[in-house]
Amino acid sequence: MRSALDILQKLPGTAILCVGDIMLDNFIYGDATRLSPEAPIPVVTVKRTLSMPGGMGNVVRNLGEVGILPLATSITGDDANAHKLTELFVHSGWLPPIMIRDPERPTIVKTRIIAGGQQIVRFDEEVSRAIGPELERKLAEAIRRHLGSVRAIAISDYGKGIVTPGLVAETVTAAREKGIPVVVDPKGRDYSKYAGATVVTPNRKELSEAVGRDLLDSDDIAAAATEILSGHDIANLLVTRSEQGMTLVSRDGAGTTATTFPALAREVSDVSGAGDTVVAMVAAALAVGAPFVLAAKLATLAAGVVVGKIGTAVAYPHEIEAEAERWDFTFPA
């Protein structure tokens, strides 16, 4: 595989298991041309509404749009919002999600009000406590049942309590038995919970928080990543650095190596959701046998597409191909 096109052509029909915090994202679009007589707040005249899977669901969206068969498993409430999520998955042509219902834990919902192209307010409905042993066991069993039909696992940790250390340990152990790569989008300072993962994809701020100091340049990032890798049995760290690109730090018997991929210069409209795109593209590339460097370069291309859009967007194959051609971004063997 020498180019983005080579990788993309291998993706359709490949199954990837997605695990993590699932959410329902609601968007309410309208116009705000006057203030309320009741309080100094804008009055929004609603024009349209949109709902889509969020959180780990956005990883699923990114995978599905490049031809992957994403299989999502998570925990939701036993409520109408959980049913809505399932309908969205089925309507999009993805595999029906495996949702374990917990009546004590309502489905996470984020509702955004947008007027004149600007987000005015966001309402979050969520419970973020860690799941208990029984739910963890049920989720781990669901993961194990489906490992025989997938070629990679993407874990999306939004810090809402579903991605517990025990669940990660169970998942990594089962995946290693079958030779399946595990890609993790992390949250929080404790990376010991991701021990055994194939790749972890923090952004610079997250890595800085994990090591407890500011990271000013590539050398700082490589040193911090090396600390994480050596201390937590993680094979690779792909650090996203916004307009400065990405740095891949890999560990082998001889030590660690760091490779930096410059960002492809373009106007940045919105970085929200770019992390979901990165974990999705890395998992997709590894699922079809691409080496880590190629996986990182594909993620760089796809992220470059997504940050040029408004909102939690996805990168389509033709857009990734156009990005590669635009920058003559060929991949060496």
N, C-alpha and C positions, 0 to 999 in steps of 0.2 A: 504494500500500500504506500503510494507516494503522494497522494493528494487528498483533499477533502472529498472530492468526487469518488475516489476509490473507496473511502470509508463509508460514505453515505449510501453507495450502491449495495453494500453488504448488510445494511441495517434492516430493511423491510422483513417482517416476519420473525425477527429475533425477540425473544421474551425476556423482560427484565422485571424483577420483583422490587416494588417500591414500598418502603416501610417508613412510618413516621407520623408526625402530627398533621392530620388532615383538617382542612377548614373549608367553609363555604364563603366565598368572596362575593358580596353584593355591591353593585355599583348603581347609584341613582344619579342620572345626568339631567341637568336642567339649566334654566337661565335665572340669574339674580340681578334684577334691575332696580329693586327698591328695598328699603328697610321696613321692618315690621313696625306697626304702630304700638305693639305690645312691649317691645324691648329693642335695644340697639343691635339687631341681628338682621342678616339678609333674608329675604323671602325668596325661596327657590321654587320656581314653577317647573314641575317635573315634566320632562320630555320623553325619557325612556329609561328602562331599567335593564340591568344585565347581571346574570349570576354565572359563576364559574368555580371550579375547584381551586382552592387556594392552599397555601402551605405545601405540604408534600404533593398535593394535587397539582400544583404548578409544575413540579418535576414530571409528573405523569403527562401533563399537557405537552411539555417540551419533547418528551420521548415519543408520544403518539404522533406528533406532527412530522417526525422524520421517519415514520414507518415502523417504529418499534411497537411490539405488543406489550404495553405496560400492565402489570398485575399489581394493583394497590391493595395493601392490607393495613388496617388501622383500627382505632376505636372511636366510636361516635356515640352520641346519645341515642335513645330510642324515641326519636322525634321526627317531625316533618322535615327538618333541615337535613337529617340523615337520608331520608327518602329522596329529597331533592338532589343530593350529591350522587346517589346511585343512578338516578335518572339522567344526570348530566354525563356520567361515565358511559352509560349504555347508548345514549343518543349520539355520543361522539364516536362510537364504533370501537371503543376500547373493551378489554375484558371486564366483565362485571366485578366490581371491587369486593374484597372480603372484609366486611365491616362487622366488628364485634360490638354489639349494642350494650351500652351501660346506661340504665335509666337514671343513675345518680350523677351522670357526667354529661351534660348537654353538649350537643355538637357545637364546635367552635364556629362562630360567625363573625365576619368583619364586614361592616357596611360603610361604604364611602359615599359622601355627597359631593358631587362635582358640578361646578357652575362656571361657565366662561373658561373652560379648560383648566381651572384650578380646583384642587381638593379643598373643600371648606371645613369639613369635619369627618371624623371616622368614629364609628361606634363598634366596640369590641364586646362580644358576648362569649365568655370563656371561663373554664375552670382549668387551672394549670397545675394542680397537685399531681404528684407522681401516682401512676396506676398501682394498684395493689397486687399481691402475689398471684391471685386467681386470674385477673385479666392478663397479667404478664405471661402466665402459663398458657392461656388460650391463644394469645397472639404468637408466642413462640411455636406452639403446635401448628398453627396455620402456616407459619413460615416454613417449617420443616416439611410439611405435606406437599409444598409446591416447589421445593428446590430442584426436583428432578426435571422440571419443565422450563427452567430459566437459566440464563447464561451470565447474569450479573445481578447484584443487589445494590440498590441505591437507598441509603438511610438518610432521611431528612429530619434533623433535630431542630425544632423551633422552640425548645425549652418549655413545652406545654405539658410535660409529664409522661408522655407515651414512650419516648426513647430512654428507657432506664438502663443502668449499667448491666443488670441481669439480662435484659432482652438483647442488648448488643453482644454480650458474651455468648449467649445461646446461638445467636445468628452467626457470629463469626466462626464459632466452633463448627457448626453445621455446614457453613459455606466452605471452610477449609477442607473438610472431609470430601467434598465433591469438587474441589478445585475451582470454586466460583469466586470471582473478585467482589470485594465489598467496598463501595465508595460512600463516604460519609460527609455530609454537610453539617459541621459541628455547631454547638451552642454552649456557652459557658466557659469557665476557666479550667475545669477538670477534664483533661484529655485522657486520663487513665481509663475512662469508660469506653473509649474507642480502641482499646488495645487489640491488636491483631488485624485491624483494618488494612486493606490494600492501599487506599488513598483517602486522605482527609483533606477537605477543601476550605480552609478558613479564609476570610479576608484579612487584610493587614490589621484592622482594629481588633478583630477576634484573637489573632495570634498575639498581639501586643498585650491584651488582657490576660491571656493564658500564661505568659512569661513574666508579667508584672512590670514591664518597662516599655518606653517608647521605642519604636523601630523607625529609624530615620532614613535608611538607605538599603540597598541590596545586600550589603554585608551583614547588617543588623538582622535582616529577615532570614538570611541563610543561617546565621548563628542561632537565632531563636528556633527556627524549624529543626535544626540539628538537635537541640535540647529536647524538643518534643519527640522526635523520632527515636532517639536513643533511650529516652526515659519511659516510653510507653509501648514499645513493640509495634510501632506503626511503620509501614514500609516506605510510604511516600507522602509528602505534604505538597499540595498545590495551592500556593498563596495568591489570592487575587488582590491586585493592587490598584484598582480603579484605572485612572488615566496612565498609570505607569506599567500596566500590563500584568503579567503573572510570573511567579517564580516557582519552579518545580524543584524540590529538594528530595533526593532519593537516597536510601540507605542500602549498603551492601556490605559484604565481608571486609572490604578495604576501607570503609568509612562512609562519607556522604558526598554527593555531588549536587551542585546547584546549577540550574539552567534558567535564564530569564528570557521571557518572550515579551517583547515590547508591545504596548497597545497599538492598535491600528488607528491612526489619527482620524477622528471624525467628531462631529458635533454630538455631545452627550445630552440626551433629552431627559432620561430617567434611568437610574441604576437599580430601581426596585425590581426584584425577580431575577437579576443577573446571576446571583448565586445559585438559584434553581437551575438555570440554563447550564451553568458550569458543571454541576454534579450530574446532570442528565447526560450531557455530551461526553463526559469522561466515562461514565458507566456504559454508555452506548458503544464507544470506541473500544473499551476493554472487552466488552461482550463479544465483539467480532474479531478479537485477537490482535488489535493494534497495540504497539508498545506505548509506554507511558508518555514519551515525548510527543508522539503523534496525537495521543489523546488530549494532551495539554494544548497542542496547536489547534486542534478542532474546537476545543472549548473556547480558545481565544477568538477564533473566527465567529462562532455563534454568539458569544457575549458581545462582540462588537456590533452585531446586528441588533441585539435586544436593547442595548443602552441607547440606541438611536430612536427608540419608540417610546411612547407615553404609556405608563402603567406596567403591570406585570405581563409582559408580552412574551412571545415565543419566536424562535428562529425557524423559518421554513427552509427545506433543502435548497430551493432555487436561490434564496437569499444568501445562504452560506456559500454556495457555489459562486455567486456574484461577488461576494466579499473576497473570496480567495482570488478570483480573477482580477478584481480591482487592485489588489495589493501585490499581485504576483506572488502569493503566499504559498509556494510549493513546499511539500514536505519531503525532506531527504529520507532515504531508506534507512 
